[in-house]
Amino acid sequence: MLANIKVKYAQVKAFVSAKVSAVGLLLLAGFKKVVGERIYSICVGYVVLGQVFVQTQGRKVQAYYDSKVDKTTPYYQPIVKGYKFFAKTALFVLVYLLVIETNFFFLTGEMPSVDDLQNPKLSQASEIYSADGVLLGKFFAENRTPIRDFNQISPYLVKALVATEDARFYEHTGIDFQAWAGVLVGIAKGGDRGGGSTISQQLAKNLFKTRTKKGFVKTGLLGYIPGLNKLIYKSKEWVTAIKLERFYTKDEIILWYLNTVDYGNNAYGIKVASKTYFNTSPDSLNIQEAAILVGLQKATTTYNPKRYKGKPLAENKAWKRRNVVLAQMVKAGYLRKVDYDSLAVMPIELHENEESPYDGTGNYFKVAVAKYLNEWAEKNDIELDLYRDGLKIVTTIDSKMQIYAEESVEEGMRATQKNFDNHWANQNPWVGENGQEIPGFIDTVAKRTEYYKYLSARFPKNPDSVKHYMKDVKRDMWVYSRNSMGEEKRTMSAYDSIQYYKKFLQAGMMTMDPFTGHIKAWVGGLDFKYFKYDHVKQGRRQPGSTFKPFVYTSAIDGPKDLSPCYLMRDEPFEIEVENAKGEKEMWRPGNANGSFSGREMPIKRALAQSINSVTARLTNEVGADTVMYYAKKMGIKSPLKAVASIGLGSFDVNLFEMIGAYSAFVNEGMHVEPMLVQEIQDQNGKVLQRFDPTMEQVIRKESAQLVRYMLEGVIHESGTGSSLLYGEGDILLPKDNRYARVFAGKTGTTSNHSDGWFIGMSHNLISGVWVGGDDRSIHFRTGALGEGSKTALPIFKRFMIKVVKDPLLAQYRPEPFEKLDRRVVKKDFDCSNGSYALPDSLQVSDAELDSMNALLDDNATASDSTGSPQ
């Protein structure tokens, strides 16, 4: 029976051994395929050498002791076994390190390569600069600006760091075995374990993210086993630390380490931390400041000095931690005891300068730049991470113009908002076509908010609770102020805040060089912190009469080949159209003043006075499809339809594309695409990409000159934009030629005065402004307050006055447009001879124009809601 059992056992053992061997061979084959021939050969060689080492050394030891020692001695076997155990342990460690190094079958995760060690990639902020070299802001996931030179670090900082984190830093080669022995003794005694990690090991952890599954060095399959994962990442840090010591000097390791540390309050690296807490640079840190920052590394929340401002020293853990660091400096011989005694009693002094994503100017523009570059990178299959690559992005913005644009929007909107609040007094401004308040308007808006959705999910069967938290629970909050256009503290509910913000009018403004396409200023709203929606490019609204130049361009440049002096009658016009329901109805656009003169006039005059009846009739004459074709050709990318009302701006567009389209009028018929970025540089200043203007000839030179000349009449011939030159606007005219034509432009106002526009052009700048409510139902009730000439144009005027007054922007002072070149322009344009002469009754004075605006209050109802008066 026993013999049979032994035979069966032997058979089973042989079978299992064969299967294990087969599996082993398959695993080895797989390993060879994964890691390659070279690494496989090295690993096999190490294993074979290790096995040979164990066997040969074991035999040598045993032979040695056989000849020297009596085998019967009690010390013989323990010595031989101990040496064999040591040899086997050494082999195991060797194999273990090979597994770690090669990530054998993805068990332990990747290790940094030689290239990674020699060229570490540190997540750092990308900086955005204006065209004139001013830092506009940063893109960052970790707000870090590395220092490159060890001499930029305060000696106090180095001493405090070494004394506290790694007293034997200058003696070990990456791993401090003496410190680890102290840790083990501490554990054995049950006392303080201390810390065994060196600065080099901490650098390996910070630089290669060894302890995060999403980091560069992943934990591998074994990393998911509790306890074992700690052994793996510790082993990686040891190996990497030794390698770092081979590649870098001690000073370089300290420099790299200080660049990687998280100091809390979104301050990564010593340069940003020095500015955040003490508003200074790393080389200017005094001994107390250095001690605070080194102490902060242990726990950025517990020892954050900002946390204990105003509290007694007995409760100030940051102060206590600073003194611990100072005491370590005394222990290491870096600080005298007498100096410690005087420093330890001193309180902490902070000089805060925390960087925020809202710092700097052009916040709407910076978001637009990020979106543009991400889209460009994706389109061109380029890896780009604005928040980690530490790029330098040189934009087209002029820092001074950007400031002036932001100031002009703020000042202009402060006046407009005051008029708006007084206009509606105690009434809510959201009204329907009938002029009555829209019932449940705020309730509808509230239901779209994330807070309402959260409450609804939390109380799915209890609408009363949702209503309670939305309307009844009030708290203190900082809000954007109507009065100062700044911040103020108010106590209100979520519902109150929605109602409060909906009563604001919004604005957008953009300025561009029409020859290069360089955007010089970009203001997307009142304040990016409170209003994230960008009204330059993100927002699309009806342009009203600012769309009319495309009608006149299609008439002059298109198949009809008309001249500015082509006569059309200002009289009622009607045409059968199809409404949104597909039903036929008559469309009868009205004029802004609610009446028709009944007289013929050159289309040049009709554009200057923004006569809707003439524009609608002209659209019908040249063809709505032709108007749409020219609008698209000149740069309008928003959806359009070839319908009768297209000429009066009945389709939504954005400010960005409108300004780009207007560039052809100044640039001899050449459309230039607006540009945001000039070039991208890497961390070392190497240019990675330059961007060039995109231009296309879209209309004839003659047509461009003629339409621009017609648009000059909007400003200089008592047109709808003539108020630009009134009052302080007089400074915009040349001193030696008060009658010079230095501006061209167009006002625009949509039905019910929901949108006010003005696009103005000088000889080398185009600026556009839009003003309106978040919703189309929020608007002025009268043209006297709500027209583009009253809301948008004043912002343009303020901006140009600021530009003219700045001697550093003298190149942008408006100069007279060049006279029409008769070698290019063959058509009539002055309309002063023969049948083109206007009767006196049609010449509109400034006083008459103002009275026309006043009449709008009484006659606004005479204009069809589809029309676009101004």
Steps between C-alpha positions, in 0.01 A plus 500: 500500500778743603694416185197579282454831674863593437463406131183707464667791677799479266269497197301798621819687581641429153173611336486824700867570434447452127199734494679763711800478270277542195327801652837639601629468144189676365544781754866537407408510133241765571746699711757484221245631250396787727841625617704410193802281434755726668330543837393135500859389449624727779237371742573134418871568534452657843289207619749241373794685650313529826424130504860416415614738771280331760609149402873567460527718807304242700735224393806717568382585845417144580840380366678770696334406823545128421876558495523745785226415738397185668159409358392391841537849642164660584596814296560321170148455369364841613788680326456312175122540507532868587730566207273309265203699634688823440588395144141400426372824650742695281371309198139569599571872539675502165205329330252727684682811381501363147124447522461858625731639234347312206135504616494121453160408351364840610521390864661809650440784258736706288827651614638829365733450208847651464349773282235570766773535761718724286208710377231495770163643403370727770142620487513878485281792406490636147531878485299724269662821379368799312661609174686770694648254749267537798401187694122467466458188712564128525347165416573250775388179660788548743607863525873450466781711354828311548828667590798395292799616702607381847625853574138617489435318828557658842776320698260499799258293296760237412619472860148479638407233245806279562481536879133404508455248220839331449783582743742259326409623150857582404631163623272233349446404135122499492408265786592574860536154659597659832173692507308182415673319783380776731148453366511126574633562851221751556241248386648231724490730801144605419597867489528758224596327178649813345544527125733293286433658159780712362455815294599294195225246576246777550607651169445162332151488655408856397656492156367166377176476702586156639210500741216588265335252266448772245860616513782431260616193693194278551483245777457190283284198576660433838438859601134421560592267788486689832837516671691374198441823312692693766799266465492545123492881495762519775724270297449717193588813693821336632614389156405832338671699779827316441472572127425867562815525713697366204355752254490815714709688753371555853422864421303398190301247703405768753406736216282237333344401832398854592338538158281193555359566848134588556482787751121532513279787383561391140870580536724237343875546515700736713476797261121520507492414873737788583274740314177352638592523869762776515478683165870450443739283301675181625840670522359772728340275763618571853566225753148510649329492162722213389416307818125555448510368142710197594268426791200535271622207289400252771127587482378789286169530685603440861802731484364762260577843651194655333282275709614653829490870420378693804517198735716485815842334467394216730251389232725576204632170366681674215698704755583186700607315187724790398674479837549125455683571174711768667586253779612247239726766351658548843548123532666485157732790583341746255364733769631618837290429805497868596360590158239227531384641834438843348334365185275247672295764682432710190155473339447403138478788251329430170494718189249311289483514124306192397458455128151439369368386161327840490825696538606731221296640215325335209343205684243439226777521243715246687217247494458563126875445449488169687207380291663612176834329577334176610298492178811580296699223671225245445458599136875468437545186713736675743533411868442817699422549867470869580458427869818290545746566215637832626460673164539868423210617283549833326162643405393789279348704783630848576509524881418872506210468259369205700495709816332788320239267353419349839479847656277627219260208532483543876445877482253481214300218657488677836315787330283271289412277795398804703271609216361148477428476874332842502308414185341192658493637857323237713387287205663188368657553154418161347200565277335332203396639163193650666716705736377309806721317750557134409333286771732254676809628320739464797350163594582374151855633521546356850409150382795510259756563777727228638390581856135437415591171332698398809207580732256315275721191514533531877126548556340315206159474665503818703466815284434706813853428622640603164301823516611559860870474419464701180292788637502503881857412598706816483873545549768763461657504157726721294324627189583726211391852586273706277622824651877462497535224241710330766413267789269539794371271773129421514270261682274316258363163400590308186173619345581860594843479338353372172250785495775748590736395221230480233444875534850572371566608146806336345759618251772375268778686321779410260767707323707379204766617256324459161827440312664233718192357669668549839239533772605792720228485767234248603238559769247219520286635783474711812717288730629150427481397866122544504402475133680222315307526173709662226302749293777543241507153348282271709190716488298538181236769463315677221726777360223732388617772262870411539417226246385753241848564351488147357182594313663810351820306424299240307328781308826675408734201456239248381324442169292820530823705507327805652660823615455676837288754315241252380162643589232319697182629655433498873147366501310207649619166376337163535580149388344161554711279727468167674482512880642248748185287466537481123205734443499781245475854635589853400816658644496878526820643652476845654753778555639596837298821512179317409445695177607514135615817321368384160801651323774352292851495647841358409564168670804670654262724698274206584794318660615805696148559633432126539177510301343156535256530210780568251718219634212251484412608145868482398532150650205392289647664191849343521369175646512367854717214379755750367504682835555171680777405256691823565455480876641146500779592261606790721528288812161433658506135607176490700196335336310732263197456276417682178181664621364850456596619849865397473606852404362641825709262711239243597749213555730452796871572456787575736718805543815308407387414147335839440825685570692259280250556219524880531879480449446480123360854494827646633737247345425555130254211482729256678342299781739413782413238759527635857817368669540425872851350518829596334726219622553222752833448677615213720646530851839596358375769264521287184226594254277199442243662272447833328158606375451710188198705390243330278391736222273478197384751240122488539379814319648737244715789619256744346208348690693505829586868460144593406333317790754640744428846360128441553566388859698820560169677445355323804743705712583811299177574311252524786442129494394278789856496638570874488484531880845340507649842425282701742631639828825340610504309172630817340849386612480218247521741206834636372571846640596636160198356316177491697304379196724202427325168455687282750230245591263266326250275674150377553254496787254217551192441711271199491127478555383611842851640556623161624844548341704814449802492268768729369791408275743784435804522275797733485785480248667214695256374764159335507306480825160351564272521803182310586268580793191307610340278760576134567160425350339683208199575719718727718531840332414869502150596391604807299747574222608818676679276753537166327641574155853396415593866468402545867639178652785363287640806325585686825726209602683519166530876547650466849748245372620708207539809721723301737707372207540850354611641835774239544824620335627140490213417264555795267506266199131427561388862508230526228625647175292605199412215268666518164281662238341263256747408230350599166731252329313228691157651563314566175151532643335820623507539878459867600140516374518878467432538129185481290235254599708378795473829690291474810218751550536713808207322655703180508810653658480392866659724761632383835206661679256323269676171563460544876131578458463185288637297789259667740208414271587133536335485844168593350523311172690181587183295466476600135810291421452130436670280762715336232656828395838620620471876545861603559 
